[in-house]
Amino acid sequence: MINTVIKKYQTLFSDQALATDMSVISVLLILILISVVANYITKKIITVFVKKFIDKTKSQWDNTFYDCHVFTRLSHLMPILVFSVASKIIFPADDYPLLLDNLSKFTSLYLIIAFALVIHSLLAAFDAIYRTYKMSKQRPINNYIQVLKIILWIFTTVAAISLLLSKDLWALFLGMSGMMAIIMLVFKDTLLGLVAGMQITANDMLRIDDWLEMPSRNADGDVIDITLNTVKVRNWDKTITTIPTHALMSESFKNWRGMTESGGRRIKRSISIDMTSVKFCDQEILQSFMKIELLKDYLLNKQQEIETYNKETGNDLSNLANGRRLTNIGTFRAYLSAYLKKNPKIHQDFTFMVRQLAPSSTGVPIEIYVFSNDQDWVNYEGIQADIFDHILAVIPEFGLRVFQDPIGSDFEKAFGRSANN
């Protein structure tokens, strides 16, 4: 066939070598065009038939393979077959040994790349299928998939170089061992990310959808992706923070997953009491406290305990400094404890404490340290606000005052009294 083309070109060119070269180039261009058309037609046929088959099945795996182009990339085998067979038919081996050898290298190179593309798509499909399972959030494998992809393309590149240079593949790999230092330098972040990713996965330190807080990286939100090199966090203000994976091993961060899985969320907030409003409870005050349902049992038991103690010690109770007495702030703490125990939104099995912190220039802090049984942020803030709304409103019933810095109305009252005097 090639000889026929050469004869036609010889009628156009007097130089026989030029006619031969033009003939070979023309035939090769036609072969390439035919191969491209064969690839296009094969891809269309595969798309139509595979799509019909997928639509009839209930499994989602075939849809994933289709979306990841596993089937369509198999179409590259057709142009390889067409080009390889046609070139051997058109160009006699005795007349064009060097050309056929180069064309064989070309088709082999194309086959290597096509094979790598199919494997790459299979890895992507496997990762996508794995992500559909709940386990993927606990044990993500995309780090390993990315490593396999890198190894795949390194191997493909070395195989291609080996083919083009006509060198033994394994000998080439051994010869490149001296370049490992350079390769490690180039892929330093990738290697660090790989090691960090393996440790994170093995130790279950971080999962997709975990709430991560990392002040050093301005990250505070849900983890949306964990890759070989980066961890993406969607912050509560809807911005995205990207953190190098290896930074999670060298810097501290807080994972709120434990709170989510525990069934409770901590409420730790204090309110400062004006120390000048703290006093002992006399009978009149105790009578008013007895009207509070949550305090009846506490007051009866406490009064009996105090009376017994004072009788045993024989203290002179005419002086307030002698003996034991109830105080309004102590009774207030008891009330808060009883109030929170009756609250159905407070977890009763976790740490439960109403405590007094060290007094300071801003008063005596009374701290609530309990856990809500609802971890949802909005609900949690509502529970916390309801508790402190009640506390602020009920404090005057105990003869106590909330400490706060003076404001405009305080100065008006003070100066108003001075003016009146």
Summary of the structure (lengths in Angstrom):
residues: 421
radius of gyration: 40.2
end to end distance: 123.9
largest distance: 137.1
contacts: 1146
relative contact order: 0.06
helix: 63%
strand: 13%
